[in-house]
């Protein structure tokens, strides 16, 4: 759906101001390549924080703390 909206917006821009639309078409891959390292860093930090959270909550899970979210919902539903 996002792709369809982007294409429609680009077509409207092409009708209104074709040089700007062609410039946007040429610049978009460059912007995507420049943003790619930041996305990879974001994914890495997300995984790191998930690992730290799992390590910090491990003693509570081992000692019988509150069950995980999905397990508690399944037990409540049954």
C-alpha atoms as one frame of an Amber mdcrd trajectory, in Angstrom:
protein
   0.000   0.000   0.000   2.878   2.355   0.820   4.409   1.667  -2.574   1.162
   2.469  -4.353   0.827   5.759  -2.494   4.445   6.631  -3.300   3.889   5.933
  -7.008   0.709   8.028  -7.096   2.431  10.921  -5.330   5.370  10.676  -7.722
   3.014  10.693 -10.730   1.281  13.812  -9.399   4.668  15.450  -8.883   5.679
  14.405 -12.404   2.606  16.109 -13.857   3.086  19.272 -11.797   6.868  19.635
 -12.029   8.642  16.960 -14.064  12.244  18.148 -13.417  11.717  17.871  -9.666
  10.150  14.414 -10.074  13.106  13.183 -12.129  15.535  14.668  -9.594  13.703
  12.865  -6.789  13.889   9.654  -8.797  17.657  10.052  -9.185  18.377  11.114
  -5.588  16.241   8.468  -3.826  18.716   5.544  -4.258  21.567   7.731  -2.993
  19.580   8.666   0.119  18.686   5.016   0.659  22.350   3.997   0.458  23.355
   6.732   2.897  20.663   5.668   5.378  21.513   1.950   5.179  24.375   1.995
   7.737  22.164   3.800  10.255  19.446   1.180   9.821  22.007  -1.591  10.376
  23.241   0.125  13.541  19.639   0.407  14.722  19.022  -3.301  14.152  22.251
  -4.135  15.994  21.350  -2.001  19.005  17.847  -3.459  19.084  19.297  -6.972
  19.211  21.811  -5.921  21.860  19.095  -4.466  24.099  16.969  -7.588  23.657
  19.938  -9.709  24.726  20.616  -7.521  27.770  16.946  -7.650  28.746  16.957
 -11.449  28.471  20.104 -11.661  30.608  18.741  -9.287  33.255  15.383 -11.064
  33.517  16.847 -14.572  33.509  17.203 -14.854  37.330  13.565 -13.870  37.835
  12.424 -16.429  35.284  14.576 -19.154  36.854  13.312 -18.351  40.362   9.694
 -18.592  39.232   8.771 -14.999  38.671   5.779 -13.930  36.652   5.402 -15.938
  33.443   6.151 -14.445  30.053   3.417 -12.497  28.287   2.266 -15.175  25.845
   2.403 -17.976  28.398   0.320 -16.000  30.880  -2.276 -15.168  28.209  -2.521
 -18.806  27.115  -2.976 -19.948  30.727  -5.631 -17.304  31.359  -7.523 -18.206
  28.182  -7.573 -21.945  28.946
